[in-house]
Amino acid sequence: MIKIAVLGYGTVGSGVVEVIEKNRDMVNKKSGEELEIKYILDLREFPGDPYESKIVHDFGRILADDEVRILCETMGGVGAAYDFTRQALAAGKSVCTSNKELVAAHGPELLALAREHCCNYLFEASVGGGIPIIRPLNYSLTAERIEAITGILNGTTNYILSKMEYEGADYDAVLREAQEKGYAERNPEADVEGHDACRKIAILSSLMTGKNVDYRKIYTEGITKVEPLDFAYAKQMGMSIKLLALSKEAGDKTLAMVSPFLIDAGHPLHMVNGVFNAVFVRGNMLGDSMYYGRGAGKLPTASAVVSDVIDCARHIGKVIMCFWDAEEADLLSIDQVERRFFFRVKTEGREKAAELFGRELKEVRLASAPDECGLVTSVMTEADFAERYGKLAGVTAGGRLRIEG
């Protein structure tokens, strides 16, 4: 029998307990061992909870118990979660986590510590909730050179953008609705400013390159400047607006970024709506593949944590290889990246835009916005666009959007 401890009895932690208990027969069969939750660590009391007898408040008790071989870290943050994870791995106990902040900040260090002490640090649930993506990159696609990863990695922002697109809703109103439904936190900054997606693409980029992609160096832009009228223009062009997190090979460098993009109807991520997430992967031999499902939520995320628990149970005393070294990846400045751009100008600024960007600008008009027009540039670098666009101050009618593909 293998004993397990769950660190943190919040949404995901309670889900982990539920998945293991409800699917006990299947979990044990696939593990090849009988699994039992011995401890649940939390600062709070849970009177009347069916697992109240397993609640403990002292991590030292778990650490000292040789029966506990696997820990599920569902606390979040990089404070106590980091300290407890380090201590557990140093004691030869495997750790399975949903904590994207911790994985993005300390992944290489914790993986090296696990290797040193012949245990495992697994983090399938840290990206995409219940969508299997970490394991495919580590196992199924190991024969591939991954050339690009593009994902819708945050369900909150995808829900907001979908509502704005299909219902013409205002950003603030949809955000309030998302908070009421539990899709968005009371402080939604991590989601709407792109920080959550940034950490996730940092993890995927690190697995793609085998080197450490520092999330703090990734260009990140959220959705707070996207307006309902932008979706009207997008529809006129047969496009949609999505918050994309992407990573691509760029010669001997790596491009990683998070930003709202216009994508056309032929893009695989075009019809990913609501709280769903998807990850689009391009390999040099396989070509394109996509992984789709619920990117968050109690049970989808918990299911991914438990899948790692089963993997750890199958490999007690053995290290599951993960190619993510501490060496820093060389990131390409987005200033050098070439793409097309969409922007809006007031009618009186149309001629000035043509002088700055050339006559090849494609014009998009809306009957509902007679005092402005949308413009699509030819392919140019980010730096070139920023310089020219900056000279339009005073005549722009909204923000700008990048075009993917």
WOFEN-V610442 format. One record per helix or strand. SS is the DSSP state (helix for helix, strand for strand). FROM is the first residue (numbers start at 1). LEN is the number of residues. If there is no record, write none. Layout:
ss,from,len
SS,FROM,LEN
SS,FROM,LEN
This chain:
ss,from,len
strand,2,6
helix,11,12
helix,24,8
strand,35,7
helix,52,3
strand,55,2
helix,59,6
strand,68,6
helix,80,11
strand,94,4
helix,100,17
strand,121,2
helix,124,3
helix,134,7
strand,146,7
helix,155,13
helix,171,10
helix,189,4
helix,195,15
strand,212,1
helix,215,3
strand,219,2
helix,228,9
strand,239,12
strand,253,12
strand,276,8
strand,287,8
helix,298,17
strand,328,1
strand,331,1
helix,334,3
strand,338,9
helix,347,11
strand,362,3
strand,372,5
strand,380,2
helix,382,9
strand,396,8
